């Protein structure tokens, strides 16, 4: 794989150069052939090591290093959740339009399985890796996860929909604070003062950000924060929404509006409200996040935050491709939400 060694009878390969320089083998190849734009900082690191080891790649090494699979690996937390299904489908279309295929893996919310799938994608020699949900959604990244991702994806571009504190990856994230502000402005504009927030867990980054913005919006509208109107600690599915809303009724809380953490939980919340003899939106308005098919199918249809999935998926894929090709792209990008108003939200009761 090389014409020279490091003086200790160890053959130096293009992969050794890449590892020591902290870049991909493809980047080393592009520097050596001078056939693509590479950031000067990376170029200098590679050239320094080439001179240091008197590196002379042979033709086979050069061809192997620049071979791409044209495959992008995608790991989702739970493909049964329509949010992830919508986002994956848009990524698949964007990848196809760019001449790539995608390899879908699903962790089903299992951290151990997530780690196994990260290793699998690395073994499949994907050109880039996109993770939606799971460990990248944590408010604070687990050290074990950071170490595994750094080890298995050391030379593969990584794009996440959340964050990883211990890794230099690309992030394409929803503006959760703006999304909450849109919902709160909508509900306060309808005269609501007792607004509940239901679903999710505070150790999840997006949920935590929504809660902070919820508190801030209450203060801006001179509304008192009532902890009995916040129900979290559950999951992000219909069953959890149903149980948390039931608990709120049992505790005597009387919201005139409910913000559900997502469409899934909103479906359970609506069921609970109806079973308690309340009307939507005449007695209680319900709004949520994600604007999936569930929002359109509910009765009445759900007012929900939309993320423009086509643009969201395209941005994830294009960010991955830019990283693959060594092109400059922002490390952090935010997806701008918009509010879709439907029949589930109305004026506060007199």
N, C-alpha and C positions, 0 to 999 in steps of 0.2 A: 504493500500500500504506500510505501515511501522509499526514497533513495538513500535516506540518511538515518542515523540514530542519534540518541542524546548523549552518547559517550559512555553509557552504562549498558550497552548491548540490548537496549530496548528500542524496538522499531517504533518510530513516531508516525502516527497516522493522522489523517485529516480530522478524525474524531477527537484525538488528543489535543490538537490545536484548538478545535472548537470548544472543548470543555474548559481548557485553561483560559481561553479568551472570553468565555461566557457568552458565546454566540452559537448559532446553528452550523452544522457542517455545510449547509447550502450557502450560508454567508461567507464561510471561508473560501468555498469554491468561487463565489462571485468576486471576492477580493483578488484571488489568484489569477482569474481570467480577465478581470477588469471589464466585465461585460454587463454590469448592472450598478445602479446607484447604491452605495453603502455609506452610512453615516461615517464621517471622518474619524470619530472616536473609536468605532468598531474597526475601521480599516487600519488605524494605527496599531491597535492591540494585536490584530492578526499579523500584520507585517513585522511587528517586533518579534513575535514568536517564530515566524518563518525564518527570520535572520538568526534568532537565537539558536534554533535547532538545525539551521542550514537545510530546511525542509525542501524536498523535491518530490512532489506528488507524481505518481505515474499515471498513465492514461486511464487505467481501470479505476483508480481512486477518484480521479476527477469526474469520471462519468457517474460513478456510484453516488458521490456526494451531492450531485445536482439533480438526482432523479426524484421526481415528486410523484406521490400516489394520486394526487388530485382528489383526495378524500379529506373531508373535515369531520372529525368526531364530535358528536353532540351527546352530552350527558344531561338528562332531565331528572328532576326529583320525583315526579309522578305524572306519567303521560296520561293517566285517567283524568287528571284535572284539566278542564277545557282551556284554561289559560296556557298551560304548557303545550297542549295539542295545537292550539292556534299559532303559538309562537314557533313551534317546530315546523309546522307546515309552511309558514312564511320563509323560514330559513332554508328549507328544502327547495322552494321555488327560486330563491335568490341564488343559491349555490348552483342549481341547474343552469340558470341564465348566465352564470359566470364560468361554466364549463367544469364545475366540480360536482361530486356526489357527496352525500352525507351518510354517516354511520350512526344510527340512533342506539343509545343505551339508556336504560331506565333503572334508577336505584330503588324506586318504591319507598323512598324516605329512609332507607337503611344505610347508616354511615359505613358499616363494614362492606356492604355490597358496593357502595360508592367507590371505596378504595380499590376493590377488585376490578371494577370497570375502568378506572383510570389506568391501571396497569394493562388491561386488555387493549385499550385504545392505543397506548404507547407501543404495544407489541404489534398492532396492526399497521404501524408506521403511518398514522394519519399525519397530514401536513400541518394541521392546527386542531385545537381543542376548544370547544365552547361548552361551558357549564351553565345550566339554567337551574337555579334553586339549589337546595341541599346545603352543604357546608358553606357555600359562598354567600348564603343569606344570613349567616350567623352574625350577631352584633359584634362578637369577638371571635376571631378565627381560632380553631383548635390547633395547638402546636403540632400534634401528630399529623393532622391533615396537611398543614403547611409543608412539613418535611416530606410527606409522600408526594405531594404535587410537585415540589421542587426537584425531587429525585426522578420521578417518572416522566416529567414533562420538561426536563432541563433544557432541551434543545428544540422544543416545539412551542410555537406561539400559543398562548392561553388567553381566551376572552371569557369574561364572566359577567353575569347579570347582577352580581352583588359586589363583593370585595374579598380579597385575600391579603391580609396585612403583611405576611412574610414573603410575598412574591411580587416580582415586577411584571404584572400582567395588565392586559387591557380591560377596562370596565365600561360596559354600556348599561346604564342604570336608569330606572324610572325616577322621575322627580316626585318622590313620595310626598314631600311637603307641599308642593304645588297642587297635587291631586287632592290632598285633604283640604287645602284652602278653597278649592273649587266647590267641594261638597259643603263645607261650612258656610260659605258665602251664599250658596243656593238655599240652604235650609234657614239660615237666619233671615234671608231676604223674604222668606215665606212666613216669618213671624215666630219661628220655633226658638224656644229658650231652654227647653229640657231635651237635650240631644244626647243620646246614648251612643257609645262606641263598643261594638261587640265582635269578638273573635280573635284568633291568633295568639301569639306569645310575644312577650316583651323581650325575649332573647333573640328575636329575629329582627334584623336591621330595618327592613321596611316597616314592620309593625311598630317598632320603637319610634321611628321617624314620624309616622302618622300620629302616634299618641302625643308626641311633643308639639306637633303643629296644631293638633286638636286643642291642647291646653292654651297655646298661644292665641288661637282664634277666639276662644272663649273670653280670654282677657281683653282682646281688642274690642269685643262687642259688649264688654262689661257684664259678662255672664259668670255666675259663680260656678267653679268646678265642683262637681258632686261625684265623689268616688263610687257611689252606688250605681252610677250610670255608666261605669266602665266594667266590662266583663271580658277578661282574657284568661290565658292559661290553658285554653283548649287547643283544638287543631284548626284546620282550615277547610273542613268539610261540612256537609249538611247536618250530620248528627251533632256535631259540636255547636253549630249555630242554634239548633233546636234546644239543646240542653241549657246553653247559656242564657237564652231568652226566657226559658221556663224558670230558671233560677232568679232572673231579674224580677219576673212577676211574683214569684214566691216571696222575695224579699221586700215587696211592696213598692218597688221603684215605679215611677209613672212617667216614662218618656213620651214626648209627642213626636219624636223622630228618632230613628235608629240608623247609624252608619255601620254597615256590615263590612268585615275585613276583606271579603271577596264575594263573588256571585254565588259560589257554592254555599257558604255559610248563610247568605241572604235567603236562600231557598228554605233552610231550616228555620230561620227567624220568622219568615212569613207564615210557615206552618204553625208555629207556636202562637203567633199573634191571632191567627184565625181561630185556633182551638180555644183561645181565651175570649172569644166573642167580640174581638175588636175588628174594625174595618180599616182597610188600607186604600187610600191615604186619609180618609175622613177622620179617623181616630189617631192613627200612628202612620207617619210617613216612613218609608224604608228606602235607603240608597246603598250602593255598594261599589265595588271595584272590579275591573277586568273586562266588562262589557262583552262577555262570551254569549254563546247561543242560549245559555240558561237565562240570562237577563231578558232576552226577547221572548222566551217561552213562558215566563212566569205570568200569573194573573193577579193583579195588573202587571204589565211589563215593567221591568225594574229600571229606575234611573241609575246609571252606572258610569264609572270613569273608563274611558277608552284610551288605548295606547297606540293606535294606528299600527296594527300588527305587521302590515306589509313593510312599512318604513322601519319598524323595530327590527324585524328579522333581517332585512336588507343591510341595516347598519351593523348588526352582529357579524354577518358573513363578510361584508366588505372590509370590516376592521380586521378580521382573521386573514383575509387574502392580502391586505396591505402588509400585515406583519410577516406573512409567508414570503412575500416578495421584497422585504426589507425596506418598504416605503415608510415615510414618516406619517404617523397618524396620532391623534390625541389619545392619551392614556385614559382619560375619563371623558365619557360622553353621556349626556342625559337625554332621556326620551320625554318629550313634552306631552302631558296628558290633556285630554279634553273631556268635558262633561256632556253626556248624552241624557237629556231629560225625557222621562217617560211618565207613565201614569201612576207610579208607586209613590210619588212625592207630591204633596199639595200643601195648601195653607194650614197653619197650625189651628187646632180647634179653639173655639172661643172659651 
